[in-house]
Amino acid sequence: MIESENMATDAEFIVHRACRSLTSSAPSCSVNPAQPQPPPPPRGVGCRQYLPIETVVNCLGTANDAAVVSDVVKFVPRIRSGSYAEMGSRSSMEDEHIRVDDLSAHLSSECCTPSAFYAVFDGHGGPEAAAYIKRNAMKLFFEDTVLPGTSVIDDNFLKELESYHREAFLLADRALEADRSVRSTCGTTALTALILGRHLLVANVGDCRAVLCRKGVAIDMSQDHRPSFSPERSRVEELGGLIIDGYINGWLAVTRALGDFYLKPLLIADPDVQKVILTEDDEFLIIGCDGIWDVMSSQSAVCLVRQGLRRHSDPHQCARELVMEALRLETTDNLTVIVICLSSPDQSESCPSQRRRLRCFSLSEEARNRLKSFIEGN
């Protein structure tokens, strides 16, 4: 019995130490002086201070909340990526992609760590538009951008970066129009993903898709711009366009793209932009052209990649497996996939140990009753 009493007292003391560390920022952990004071500590406890069980329980939520905030602040993505492309059943390959794991080195500039840039361009009406955008992407997206030298990025910079990215898409559209080597009936969808420190920014026109895996759950980071999407259909129809069998004026199956000037102004190049702060729960990002998503859901793709990473931890192999699965499901389009891992291979092993450390603050109903009975002297 003495051993169990000491264990209960030690558990209470551990929780109390955690609560004390939070007192300055968490008033809910303070002791109410109006409450009856607990009995003196048992013999042998010495000068250890302890709290009523109600205060202990209140502190549990605060400790867990503080741990979550701390994890977000401390987390730094450890990036590695792989890609795979396949012509599929088409007679030609019109996809292009960009994969830069170290943007700072690529641009020869000081930048926060990590910094990375990825893009997928799904051409149509010929390969010229997608090839042109890939060839000029770094100039179009980063020529006038001053990237931060620290991972601490404020909201004002993020707003400016989003605005600049939007303008870069419109600039790319105008550049295509001015380039005489690109036909007016040629165009490309475009999706870019920029990682700066813990910040992820995804911009998209068309039906390429970016999907974030967060603890095994698929989170779409882009919107497919197709006539089946009600807001896009309404916009096209309000401008006098027709949707015929899922195609704008019977010609194109996307409502936003770069190029395709014969369909302006029904077709626009203004991107949707999504931003998120990455945490240790974010495992990887998938970027793929519509040849993948025509036959596979976002969640199915996440499950396939997650299983692959657990087997061989190779993002290139995961990208290839996604393409092979889409071919097995009889996709009829070109295929391009980029898989970007956001944590080191052993990150999945380190997370459980952190959670186990927090479990010392979580008491079962039986343990709480025993601790309460001990404190009240019953």
Secondary structure as the mmCIF struct_conf table of DSSP 4:
data_model
#
loop_
_struct_conf.conf_type_id
_struct_conf.id
_struct_conf.beg_label_comp_id
_struct_conf.beg_label_asym_id
_struct_conf.beg_label_seq_id
_struct_conf.end_label_comp_id
_struct_conf.end_label_asym_id
_struct_conf.end_label_seq_id
HELX_RH_AL_P HELX_RH_AL_P1 ILE A 2 LEU A 22
TURN_TY1_P TURN_TY1_P1 THR A 23 SER A 25
HELX_RH_3T_P HELX_RH_3T_P1 PRO A 27 CYS A 29
BEND BEND1 SER A 30 SER A 30
TURN_TY1_P TURN_TY1_P2 PRO A 33 ALA A 34
BEND BEND2 GLN A 35 GLN A 35
HELX_LH_PP_P HELX_LH_PP_P1 PRO A 36 PRO A 42
TURN_TY1_P TURN_TY1_P3 ARG A 43 GLY A 44
TURN_TY1_P TURN_TY1_P4 GLY A 46 CYS A 47
HELX_RH_AL_P HELX_RH_AL_P2 ILE A 53 LYS A 74
STRN STRN1 ARG A 80 GLU A 86
TURN_TY1_P TURN_TY1_P5 GLY A 88 SER A 89
BEND BEND3 ARG A 90 SER A 92
STRN STRN2 ASP A 95 VAL A 100
BEND BEND4 ASP A 101 ASP A 101
HELX_RH_AL_P HELX_RH_AL_P3 LEU A 103 LEU A 107
TURN_TY1_P TURN_TY1_P6 SER A 108 SER A 108
BEND BEND5 SER A 109 SER A 109
BEND BEND6 THR A 113 PRO A 114
STRN STRN3 SER A 115 HIS A 124
BEND BEND7 GLY A 125 PRO A 127
HELX_RH_AL_P HELX_RH_AL_P4 GLU A 128 PHE A 142
TURN_TY1_P TURN_TY1_P7 GLU A 143 ASP A 144
BEND BEND8 GLY A 149 SER A 151
HELX_RH_AL_P HELX_RH_AL_P5 ASP A 155 ALA A 178
TURN_TY1_P TURN_TY1_P8 ARG A 180 SER A 181
BEND BEND9 VAL A 182 VAL A 182
TURN_TY1_P TURN_TY1_P9 SER A 184 THR A 185
STRN STRN4 GLY A 187 LEU A 196
TURN_TY1_P TURN_TY1_P10 GLY A 197 ARG A 198
STRN STRN5 HIS A 199 VAL A 205
BEND BEND10 GLY A 206 ASP A 207
STRN STRN6 ARG A 209 ARG A 214
TURN_TY1_P TURN_TY1_P11 LYS A 215 GLY A 216
STRN STRN7 VAL A 217 ASP A 220
BEND BEND11 SER A 222 SER A 222
TURN_TY1_P TURN_TY1_P12 PRO A 227 SER A 228
BEND BEND12 PHE A 229 PHE A 229
HELX_RH_AL_P HELX_RH_AL_P6 SER A 230 GLU A 238
TURN_TY1_P TURN_TY1_P13 LEU A 239 GLY A 240
STRN STRN8 ILE A 243 ILE A 244
TURN_TY1_P TURN_TY1_P14 ASP A 245 GLY A 246
STRN STRN9 TYR A 247 ILE A 248
TURN_TY1_P TURN_TY1_P15 ASN A 249 TRP A 251
STRN STRN10 LEU A 252 LEU A 252
BEND BEND13 ALA A 253 ALA A 253
BEND BEND14 THR A 255 THR A 255
STRN STRN11 ARG A 256 ARG A 256
STRN STRN12 LEU A 258 GLY A 259
HELX_RH_3T_P HELX_RH_3T_P2 PHE A 261 LEU A 263
TURN_TY1_P TURN_TY1_P16 LYS A 264 LEU A 266
BEND BEND15 LEU A 267 LEU A 267
STRN STRN13 ILE A 268 ILE A 268
HELX_LH_PP_P HELX_LH_PP_P2 ASP A 270 PRO A 271
STRN STRN14 ASP A 272 ILE A 277
TURN_TY1_P TURN_TY1_P17 GLU A 280 ASP A 281
STRN STRN15 ASP A 282 GLY A 288
HELX_RH_AL_P HELX_RH_AL_P7 ASP A 290 TRP A 293
TURN_TY1_P TURN_TY1_P18 ASP A 294 VAL A 295
HELX_RH_AL_P HELX_RH_AL_P8 SER A 298 HIS A 312
HELX_RH_AL_P HELX_RH_AL_P9 PRO A 315 ARG A 328
TURN_TY1_P TURN_TY1_P19 LEU A 329 GLU A 330
BEND BEND16 ASP A 333 ASP A 333
STRN STRN16 LEU A 335 CYS A 341
BEND BEND17 SER A 343 SER A 343
TURN_TY1_P TURN_TY1_P20 PRO A 345 ASP A 346
HELX_RH_AL_P HELX_RH_AL_P10 GLN A 347 LEU A 358
HELX_RH_3T_P HELX_RH_3T_P3 ARG A 359 PHE A 361
HELX_RH_AL_P HELX_RH_AL_P11 GLU A 365 ILE A 375
TURN_TY1_P TURN_TY1_P21 GLU A 376 GLY A 377
#
